[in-house]
Amino acid sequence: MSSLEAPRSNWLVPMAGLFVAAFAVGTAELLVGGLLPAVATDLAVDIPTAGWLIAAYALGVAIGGPLLGLATGRLSRRFVLLAMLAAFVVGNVLCAVAPNFWTLLAARVFVAATQGLVFGAANVIATRIAPSNRQSTAISFIVTGFTAASLAGLPLGTFVGNAFGWRISFWAIAALGVGSLALIAILIPAGEGEAESAPDLRSELGAIIRPTVLLAFAVMAIFLTADFAVYAYIVPMLTEVTGIATAEIPWLLFIAGIAGFFGNLAGGRLGDWKPNLTIVVIFVLLTGIYALLIPAMHNATTMIGVCVLWWFVGFGFPAPMQARILKDAADAPNLVSTLLSSAFNIGIAAGAALGSVVLSAGWGYERLPWLSVSFGALALIGTLVLVGLDRRMRVVQSPA
């Protein structure tokens, strides 16, 4: 039997290594936002210029991940994951010793390119190790690692960087990468979770253009657009409109992050039970939550409650959607899995850009939730179409 047919009974054990890898990579992506002023001052650039360290990273994930996925499609996913984590360590060491801004920018793009393939290979391994009825839960462990990065990795890395120098934070991330590499090498034996044969490029490309896969990617990007149209500007919205003190913002985000942590676990479990229903319900709730932000943002207590609910529901989405994409492309998952990060980053960039356009037009933070409501409704419509395609395919495939 292949590992697809007979997943190991103690499949949760290897998830520890994948969790730590996701935590390390997630911290590396988020950390620069907390260290931007220190980096800008040390490397003698202004804040807008330093901001390219974030934008270029997103582009590196969106473009570099799929290209590396194509180049490594016929290699073992375990080998690819270990190789990318080794490259991730090297990239963060280069960040730590970068003598100038442009060297740091190049090193960040290099690290970003590894991220897409780290998450892609980790998702593939997770779904192959886990039983068929627990694949969404398996992916939720990886998403939880990224969520934990926002809860613990970002604030700790920011504290260390601001207290002892931003370069120390990159050395710490490199050390974390070494630890995750060692865990995966120990906990996931060679051949574990591997397919019997590697798909060819034609199979990979064929999987991408399947209607259900394309639409699922589009729904992911639209969801992130809806979310980040507000989330990218949540701090100034909370301080300038809601009137919450700047010193209290980290505590609010921490509490909301905890809600997101549990929401992700719940989404993974519900996704194992009824994936399509879970996604539809999440989008119905989120569209309502985005609408609630409009009146809630003028009252601190109400706004905190809505934000906590927003994080809990919103973080329930990634695991079931990623699981269904990998299931739809189970015969050729390698390139498809790297495109998951691309879809996320495209949505993030689009949401932030649309929010910027609205604010630049002078419409104010109060108008941003309307963008989220519009794109949230669009994501819901896309999901309903996706459900319809699933039903149509089942009818076509069922015997007469």
NULUMBA-797340 format. One record per residue (C-alpha): residue in three letters; x, z, y. Coordinates in steps of 0.05 Angstrom, whole numbers, plus 32768, in hexadecimal, padded with zeros to 4 digits. Each point is the difference from the previous one (the first is absolute). Example, Ala and Ser with C-alpha at 12.3 -4.5 7.8 and 13.67 -1.06 7.14 Angstrom:
// residues 2
+------+------+------+-------+
| rest | east |   up | north |
+------+------+------+-------+
|  Ala | 80F6 | 809C |  7FA6 |
|  Ser | 801B | 7FF3 |  8045 |
+------+------+------+-------+
END
This chain:
// residues 400
+------+------+------+-------+
| rest | east |   up | north |
+------+------+------+-------+
|  Met | 8000 | 8000 |  8000 |
|  Ser | 8016 | 7FF3 |  8047 |
|  Ser | 8001 | 8037 |  8034 |
|  Leu | 7FC2 | 7FE1 |  801E |
|  Glu | 7FDA | 800E |  7FC0 |
|  Ala | 801C | 8044 |  7FF0 |
|  Pro | 8011 | 8028 |  803F |
|  Arg | 8027 | 803F |  7FF4 |
|  Ser | 7FD8 | 8040 |  7FF8 |
|  Asn | 802A | 8026 |  8033 |
|  Trp | 7FFA | 7FC9 |  8034 |
|  Leu | 7FFD | 8033 |  8039 |
|  Val | 8049 | 8014 |  7FF7 |
|  Pro | 801E | 7FBF |  801B |
|  Met | 7FD1 | 8003 |  803C |
|  Ala | 802E | 8037 |  801C |
|  Gly | 8038 | 7FCD |  800A |
|  Leu | 7FD2 | 7FCD |  801F |
|  Phe | 7FE2 | 8035 |  802E |
|  Val | 8045 | 8014 |  801A |
|  Ala | 8013 | 7FB7 |  800A |
|  Ala | 7FC0 | 7FF4 |  8029 |
|  Phe | 800E | 8040 |  8028 |
|  Ala | 8047 | 7FE9 |  8010 |
|  Val | 7FED | 7FBA |  8013 |
|  Gly | 7FC4 | 8018 |  8028 |
|  Thr | 802A | 8032 |  8027 |
|  Ala | 8033 | 7FC9 |  800F |
|  Glu | 7FC9 | 7FD4 |  801E |
|  Leu | 7FDF | 8037 |  802A |
|  Leu | 803D | 8027 |  8016 |
|  Val | 8017 | 7FD2 |  8039 |
|  Gly | 7FC0 | 800E |  8027 |
|  Gly | 8012 | 8049 |  8005 |
|  Leu | 8049 | 7FF2 |  8012 |
|  Leu | 7FF5 | 7FC6 |  8030 |
|  Pro | 8015 | 8025 |  8041 |
|  Ala | 803E | 801D |  7FDF |
|  Val | 8015 | 7FBD |  7FE3 |
|  Ala | 7FF3 | 7FDC |  8042 |
|  Thr | 802A | 8032 |  8027 |
|  Asp | 803A | 8001 |  7FCF |
|  Leu | 8004 | 7FB4 |  7FFA |
|  Ala | 7FF4 | 7FF3 |  804A |
|  Val | 7FC0 | 7FD7 |  7FFC |
|  Asp | 7FBC | 800C |  801F |
|  Ile | 7FC3 | 8016 |  7FD8 |
|  Pro | 7FDE | 7FBB |  7FFD |
|  Thr | 8040 | 7FE3 |  7FE3 |
|  Ala | 8006 | 8038 |  7FCF |
|  Gly | 7FB8 | 7FF3 |  7FEC |
|  Trp | 8018 | 7FC1 |  7FDD |
|  Leu | 801C | 802D |  7FCA |
|  Ile | 7FB7 | 800B |  7FEC |
|  Ala | 7FE6 | 7FBA |  800B |
|  Ala | 803A | 7FDF |  7FDC |
|  Tyr | 7FF8 | 8030 |  7FC6 |
|  Ala | 7FB7 | 7FEA |  7FF7 |
|  Leu | 8015 | 7FB7 |  8001 |
|  Gly | 8037 | 800F |  7FCE |
|  Val | 7FCE | 801E |  7FD0 |
|  Ala | 7FCD | 7FC8 |  8009 |
|  Ile | 8031 | 7FC7 |  7FF7 |
|  Gly | 803C | 801C |  7FDA |
|  Gly | 7FD8 | 8021 |  7FC8 |
|  Pro | 7FDD | 7FC0 |  7FE8 |
|  Leu | 8040 | 7FD7 |  8005 |
|  Leu | 8025 | 8034 |  7FD5 |
|  Gly | 7FC4 | 8001 |  7FD2 |
|  Leu | 8007 | 7FB5 |  7FF4 |
|  Ala | 804B | 8007 |  7FF5 |
|  Thr | 7FFA | 8038 |  7FCD |
|  Gly | 7FBF | 7FEB |  7FDD |
|  Arg | 8020 | 7FF8 |  7FBB |
|  Leu | 8027 | 8041 |  8002 |
|  Ser | 7FEB | 8043 |  7FE2 |
|  Arg | 7FD6 | 8028 |  8031 |
|  Arg | 8027 | 803F |  7FF0 |
|  Phe | 8041 | 7FDC |  800E |
|  Val | 7FE4 | 7FE4 |  8041 |
|  Leu | 7FE7 | 8044 |  8016 |
|  Leu | 8043 | 8021 |  7FF3 |
|  Ala | 8025 | 7FC7 |  8022 |
|  Met | 7FD3 | 8003 |  803E |
|  Leu | 8008 | 804C |  8004 |
|  Ala | 804B | 7FF7 |  7FFD |
|  Ala | 7FFB | 7FCD |  8038 |
|  Phe | 7FD2 | 8030 |  8026 |
|  Val | 8036 | 8036 |  7FFC |
|  Val | 8036 | 7FD0 |  8019 |
|  Gly | 7FD2 | 7FE9 |  8039 |
|  Asn | 7FF3 | 8047 |  8018 |
|  Val | 804B | 800F |  7FFD |
|  Leu | 800A | 7FC3 |  802D |
|  Cys | 7FCB | 801C |  802F |
|  Ala | 8024 | 8043 |  8002 |
|  Val | 8043 | 7FE1 |  8013 |
|  Ala | 7FE6 | 7FC7 |  802D |
|  Pro | 802E | 7FFB |  803D |
|  Asn | 7FCC | 7FDD |  802C |
|  Phe | 7FB7 | 7FEE |  8006 |
|  Trp | 8004 | 7FBA |  7FE1 |
|  Thr | 8025 | 801A |  7FC3 |
|  Leu | 7FCA | 8035 |  7FF7 |
|  Leu | 7FCA | 7FCB |  8009 |
|  Ala | 801F | 7FD4 |  7FCA |
|  Ala | 8007 | 803B |  7FD1 |
|  Arg | 7FB7 | 8013 |  800B |
|  Val | 7FEA | 7FB9 |  7FEF |
|  Phe | 802A | 8003 |  7FC1 |
|  Val | 7FE0 | 8042 |  7FEC |
|  Ala | 7FBB | 7FE4 |  8010 |
|  Ala | 800A | 7FC5 |  7FD1 |
|  Thr | 800D | 8031 |  7FC6 |
|  Gln | 7FC1 | 8027 |  8010 |
|  Gly | 7FCF | 7FC9 |  7FEC |
|  Leu | 8022 | 7FF7 |  7FBD |
|  Val | 8007 | 804C |  7FF4 |
|  Phe | 7FB5 | 8009 |  8008 |
|  Gly | 7FF1 | 7FC0 |  7FDB |
|  Ala | 802A | 8011 |  7FC3 |
|  Ala | 7FE8 | 8048 |  8001 |
|  Asn | 7FB7 | 7FEA |  8000 |
|  Val | 800C | 7FD0 |  7FC6 |
|  Ile | 8024 | 8035 |  7FD7 |
|  Ala | 7FCA | 8034 |  800F |
|  Thr | 7FC7 | 7FD4 |  7FE9 |
|  Arg | 8025 | 7FEC |  7FC1 |
|  Ile | 8011 | 8047 |  7FEC |
|  Ala | 7FBC | 801E |  800F |
|  Pro | 7FC4 | 7FF8 |  7FD2 |
|  Ser | 7FD2 | 7FC7 |  8015 |
|  Asn | 7FCB | 8031 |  8019 |
|  Arg | 8032 | 8027 |  802B |
|  Gln | 8024 | 7FC8 |  8026 |
|  Ser | 7FE1 | 8010 |  8043 |
|  Thr | 8015 | 8049 |  7FF7 |
|  Ala | 8047 | 7FE9 |  7FF0 |
|  Ile | 8004 | 7FD7 |  8040 |
|  Ser | 7FE3 | 803B |  8027 |
|  Phe | 803F | 8028 |  7FED |
|  Ile | 802A | 7FCB |  8023 |
|  Val | 7FD2 | 7FFE |  803D |
|  Thr | 8002 | 804C |  8001 |
|  Gly | 804C | 7FFC |  8004 |
|  Phe | 7FF9 | 7FD7 |  803F |
|  Thr | 7FCB | 802F |  801B |
|  Ala | 802F | 803B |  7FF3 |
|  Ala | 8034 | 7FDC |  8029 |
|  Ser | 7FD2 | 8004 |  803C |
|  Leu | 7FF0 | 8048 |  7FF2 |
|  Ala | 8046 | 801B |  7FF1 |
|  Gly | 8034 | 7FC9 |  8004 |
|  Leu | 7FF1 | 7FEB |  8048 |
|  Pro | 7FFD | 8045 |  8020 |
|  Leu | 803C | 801B |  7FD9 |
|  Gly | 8029 | 7FC1 |  800D |
|  Thr | 7FEE | 8002 |  804A |
|  Phe | 8012 | 804A |  8004 |
|  Val | 8043 | 7FF5 |  7FDE |
|  Gly | 8010 | 7FC3 |  8029 |
|  Asn | 7FF0 | 8020 |  8043 |
|  Ala | 8024 | 8041 |  7FEE |
|  Phe | 803F | 7FE4 |  7FDF |
|  Gly | 8002 | 7FB7 |  8014 |
|  Trp | 7FD6 | 7FC4 |  7FEA |
|  Arg | 8038 | 7FE7 |  7FD1 |
|  Ile | 7FF8 | 803E |  7FD5 |
|  Ser | 7FB8 | 7FEC |  7FF2 |
|  Phe | 8017 | 7FBE |  7FE3 |
|  Trp | 8034 | 8022 |  7FD5 |
|  Ala | 7FC9 | 802D |  7FE6 |
|  Ile | 7FD4 | 7FC4 |  7FEF |
|  Ala | 803A | 7FDF |  7FDC |
|  Ala | 8009 | 8040 |  7FD7 |
|  Leu | 7FB6 | 8000 |  7FF1 |
|  Gly | 8006 | 7FB8 |  7FE8 |
|  Val | 8038 | 8014 |  7FD1 |
|  Gly | 7FD4 | 8038 |  7FE4 |
|  Ser | 7FC5 | 7FD1 |  7FF4 |
|  Leu | 802E | 7FCD |  7FDF |
|  Ala | 801A | 8035 |  7FD0 |
|  Leu | 7FBA | 8019 |  7FEF |
|  Ile | 7FE7 | 7FBA |  7FF0 |
|  Ala | 803E | 7FF1 |  7FD6 |
|  Ile | 7FF3 | 803F |  7FD8 |
|  Leu | 7FB4 | 8002 |  7FFC |
|  Ile | 7FF2 | 7FB6 |  7FF5 |
|  Pro | 8029 | 7FE7 |  7FC4 |
|  Ala | 8016 | 7FB8 |  7FFC |
|  Gly | 7FC7 | 7FD3 |  7FEA |
|  Glu | 7FCA | 8033 |  8013 |
|  Gly | 7FC5 | 7FDF |  8022 |
|  Glu | 801C | 7FBA |  7FF9 |
|  Ala | 7FD8 | 7FC2 |  7FEF |
|  Glu | 8013 | 7FDA |  7FC1 |
|  Ser | 8015 | 7FC3 |  8027 |
|  Ala | 800E | 7FF4 |  8049 |
|  Pro | 7FD1 | 7FD1 |  8026 |
|  Asp | 801B | 7FC0 |  801F |
|  Leu | 7FFA | 7FED |  8049 |
|  Arg | 7FC4 | 7FD3 |  7FF4 |
|  Ser | 7FDA | 803A |  7FE0 |
|  Glu | 8013 | 802D |  803B |
|  Leu | 7FE7 | 7FCE |  8033 |
|  Gly | 7FC2 | 7FF2 |  7FD7 |
|  Ala | 7FEE | 8049 |  8000 |
|  Ile | 8004 | 8004 |  804C |
|  Ile | 7FCF | 7FC7 |  800C |
|  Arg | 7FC9 | 801C |  7FD4 |
|  Pro | 7FC3 | 800B |  802C |
|  Thr | 7FF8 | 804A |  7FED |
|  Val | 804A | 800E |  800E |
|  Leu | 8001 | 7FDB |  8042 |
|  Leu | 7FC0 | 8021 |  8018 |
|  Ala | 8019 | 8045 |  7FEA |
|  Phe | 8040 | 7FF6 |  8028 |
|  Ala | 7FD6 | 7FEA |  803C |
|  Val | 7FD4 | 803E |  7FFA |
|  Met | 803E | 802C |  7FFE |
|  Ala | 801C | 7FE1 |  803F |
|  Ile | 7FBC | 8004 |  8024 |
|  Phe | 7FF9 | 8049 |  7FED |
|  Leu | 8045 | 8010 |  801C |
|  Thr | 7FEF | 7FD9 |  803F |
|  Ala | 7FC1 | 802A |  8009 |
|  Asp | 8026 | 8041 |  7FF3 |
|  Phe | 803D | 7FF4 |  802C |
|  Ala | 7FD8 | 7FE4 |  803B |
|  Val | 7FF3 | 804A |  800D |
|  Tyr | 8035 | 8024 |  7FD7 |
|  Ala | 803A | 7FDF |  8025 |
|  Tyr | 7FE7 | 8020 |  8040 |
|  Ile | 7FE2 | 8040 |  7FE4 |
|  Val | 8031 | 802F |  8023 |
|  Pro | 7FF4 | 7FE8 |  8048 |
|  Met | 7FB5 | 7FFC |  7FF0 |
|  Leu | 8000 | 8049 |  7FEA |
|  Thr | 8028 | 8018 |  803C |
|  Glu | 7FE3 | 7FD4 |  8038 |
|  Val | 7FB7 | 7FF9 |  7FEA |
|  Thr | 7FF1 | 803B |  7FD2 |
|  Gly | 802C | 8030 |  8027 |
|  Ile | 8026 | 801E |  7FC6 |
|  Ala | 8043 | 801D |  8015 |
|  Thr | 803E | 7FD9 |  7FEB |
|  Ala | 801C | 803E |  7FDC |
|  Glu | 7FC1 | 8003 |  7FD4 |
|  Ile | 8003 | 7FB6 |  7FE9 |
|  Pro | 8032 | 800B |  7FC7 |
|  Trp | 7FD4 | 8036 |  7FE3 |
|  Leu | 7FC3 | 7FD3 |  8003 |
|  Leu | 8025 | 7FC7 |  7FDF |
|  Phe | 801B | 802F |  7FCB |
|  Ile | 7FBA | 8019 |  7FEF |
|  Ala | 7FE5 | 7FBA |  7FFF |
|  Gly | 803B | 7FEB |  7FD4 |
|  Ile | 7FEF | 8035 |  7FCD |
|  Ala | 7FB9 | 7FE4 |  7FFE |
|  Gly | 801F | 7FBB |  7FF5 |
|  Phe | 802A | 801B |  7FC7 |
|  Phe | 7FC3 | 8018 |  7FDA |
|  Gly | 7FD8 | 7FC3 |  8015 |
|  Asn | 8034 | 7FD4 |  7FDF |
|  Leu | 7FFC | 8027 |  7FBF |
|  Ala | 7FB4 | 7FFD |  8001 |
|  Gly | 8001 | 7FB6 |  800E |
|  Gly | 802E | 7FF4 |  7FC5 |
|  Arg | 7FD4 | 8027 |  7FD1 |
|  Leu | 7FBF | 7FE0 |  8018 |
|  Gly | 8022 | 7FBC |  7FFE |
|  Asp | 800D | 800A |  7FB5 |
|  Trp | 7FB5 | 800E |  7FF8 |
|  Lys | 7FDF | 7FCB |  802C |
|  Pro | 8034 | 7FD9 |  8029 |
|  Asn | 7FD1 | 7FD0 |  8024 |
|  Leu | 7FCC | 8035 |  8010 |
|  Thr | 8037 | 802F |  8019 |
|  Ile | 801B | 7FCB |  8030 |
|  Val | 7FBA | 7FED |  8019 |
|  Val | 7FED | 8049 |  800D |
|  Ile | 8043 | 800D |  8024 |
|  Phe | 7FF4 | 7FC6 |  802F |
|  Val | 7FB9 | 8014 |  800E |
|  Leu | 8018 | 8047 |  8011 |
|  Leu | 803B | 7FE8 |  8029 |
|  Thr | 7FD7 | 7FD1 |  802A |
|  Gly | 7FD3 | 803A |  8010 |
|  Ile | 803B | 802D |  800F |
|  Tyr | 801E | 7FCD |  8030 |
|  Ala | 7FBD | 7FFF |  8024 |
|  Leu | 8000 | 804C |  8003 |
|  Leu | 8043 | 7FFE |  8024 |
|  Ile | 7FDE | 7FE3 |  803D |
|  Pro | 7FD7 | 803E |  8013 |
|  Ala | 802F | 8031 |  7FDB |
|  Met | 803E | 7FF1 |  8029 |
|  His | 7FE3 | 8026 |  803C |
|  Asn | 7FFC | 8042 |  7FDA |
|  Ala | 803D | 8020 |  7FE0 |
|  Thr | 7FDD | 8024 |  7FC8 |
|  Thr | 7FD6 | 7FC4 |  7FEC |
|  Met | 803C | 7FD1 |  8005 |
|  Ile | 802A | 802C |  7FD2 |
|  Gly | 7FC9 | 8001 |  7FCC |
|  Val | 7FF7 | 7FB4 |  8003 |
|  Cys | 804B | 7FF5 |  7FFB |
|  Val | 8005 | 802C |  7FC2 |
|  Leu | 7FC6 | 7FDB |  7FE0 |
|  Trp | 801F | 7FBD |  8015 |
|  Trp | 8042 | 8010 |  7FDD |
|  Phe | 7FDE | 801A |  7FC1 |
|  Val | 7FD4 | 7FC2 |  7FF7 |
|  Gly | 8033 | 7FCD |  8019 |
|  Phe | 8038 | 8016 |  7FD1 |
|  Gly | 7FD0 | 7FF8 |  7FC5 |
|  Phe | 8004 | 7FB4 |  8009 |
|  Pro | 8047 | 7FE9 |  7FEE |
|  Ala | 8003 | 8016 |  7FB7 |
|  Pro | 7FC0 | 7FDF |  7FE6 |
|  Met | 800C | 7FBF |  8027 |
|  Gln | 8049 | 7FFA |  7FE9 |
|  Ala | 7FEC | 8010 |  7FB8 |
|  Arg | 7FCB | 7FC9 |  8000 |
|  Ile | 8030 | 7FCD |  801E |
|  Leu | 8035 | 8010 |  7FCB |
|  Lys | 7FCA | 7FFB |  7FCA |
|  Asp | 7FE7 | 7FBD |  801A |
|  Ala | 8048 | 7FE7 |  7FFE |
|  Ala | 8016 | 8025 |  7FC1 |
|  Asp | 801F | 7FC1 |  7FE3 |
|  Ala | 802E | 7FF6 |  803C |
|  Pro | 8006 | 8041 |  8027 |
|  Asn | 8046 | 7FFD |  801D |
|  Leu | 7FF7 | 7FD6 |  803F |
|  Val | 7FB9 | 8019 |  8009 |
|  Ser | 8017 | 8048 |  8000 |
|  Thr | 8032 | 7FF4 |  8038 |
|  Leu | 7FCA | 7FDF |  8029 |
|  Leu | 7FDA | 8041 |  8001 |
|  Ser | 8032 | 801C |  8032 |
|  Ser | 7FFD | 7FBF |  8027 |
|  Ala | 7FB4 | 8004 |  8006 |
|  Phe | 8005 | 8048 |  8018 |
|  Asn | 8034 | 7FF1 |  8034 |
|  Ile | 7FDC | 7FC2 |  801A |
|  Gly | 7FC1 | 802A |  8009 |
|  Ile | 8028 | 8037 |  8023 |
|  Ala | 8020 | 7FCF |  802F |
|  Ala | 7FBE | 7FDD |  800F |
|  Gly | 7FDB | 8041 |  800E |
|  Ala | 8036 | 8019 |  802F |
|  Ala | 8004 | 7FBD |  8023 |
|  Leu | 7FB4 | 7FFB |  800B |
|  Gly | 7FFF | 8047 |  801A |
|  Ser | 8038 | 7FEE |  8030 |
|  Val | 7FD8 | 7FC4 |  8019 |
|  Val | 7FC3 | 802B |  800D |
|  Leu | 8028 | 8035 |  8025 |
|  Ser | 8026 | 7FCC |  8028 |
|  Ala | 7FBE | 7FE2 |  8016 |
|  Gly | 7FEF | 8044 |  801E |
|  Trp | 7FC6 | 8010 |  7FD1 |
|  Gly | 801A | 8045 |  7FEF |
|  Tyr | 8006 | 8028 |  7FBF |
|  Glu | 7FB5 | 8007 |  7FFC |
|  Arg | 7FFA | 7FB7 |  7FEC |
|  Leu | 8031 | 8003 |  7FC6 |
|  Pro | 7FCF | 801C |  7FCC |
|  Trp | 7FD4 | 7FC3 |  800C |
|  Leu | 8039 | 7FD5 |  7FE4 |
|  Ser | 8002 | 802E |  7FC3 |
|  Val | 7FB5 | 7FFC |  7FF6 |
|  Ser | 8002 | 7FB4 |  8003 |
|  Phe | 803A | 7FF8 |  7FD0 |
|  Gly | 7FE6 | 8037 |  7FD3 |
|  Ala | 7FBE | 7FDB |  7FF9 |
|  Leu | 8027 | 7FC0 |  7FF2 |
|  Ala | 8027 | 8023 |  7FC9 |
|  Leu | 7FBE | 8019 |  7FE2 |
|  Ile | 7FE4 | 7FB9 |  8000 |
|  Gly | 803F | 7FE6 |  7FDF |
|  Thr | 7FFB | 8036 |  7FCB |
|  Leu | 7FB7 | 7FEE |  7FF1 |
|  Val | 8015 | 7FB7 |  7FF8 |
|  Leu | 8037 | 8018 |  7FD2 |
|  Val | 7FCD | 8026 |  7FD6 |
|  Gly | 7FD5 | 7FC2 |  7FFD |
|  Leu | 803C | 7FD6 |  7FE8 |
|  Asp | 800E | 8033 |  7FCA |
|  Arg | 7FB8 | 7FFC |  7FE7 |
|  Arg | 8001 | 7FB4 |  8001 |
|  Met | 8040 | 7FFE |  7FD8 |
|  Arg | 7FE4 | 8030 |  7FCC |
|  Val | 7FC3 | 7FD3 |  7FF8 |
|  Val | 802C | 7FC2 |  7FF8 |
|  Gln | 802D | 8023 |  7FCE |
|  Ser | 7FC9 | 801F |  7FD7 |
|  Pro | 7FEA | 7FDB |  7FC0 |
|  Ala | 7FC0 | 7FD9 |  8002 |
+------+------+------+-------+
END
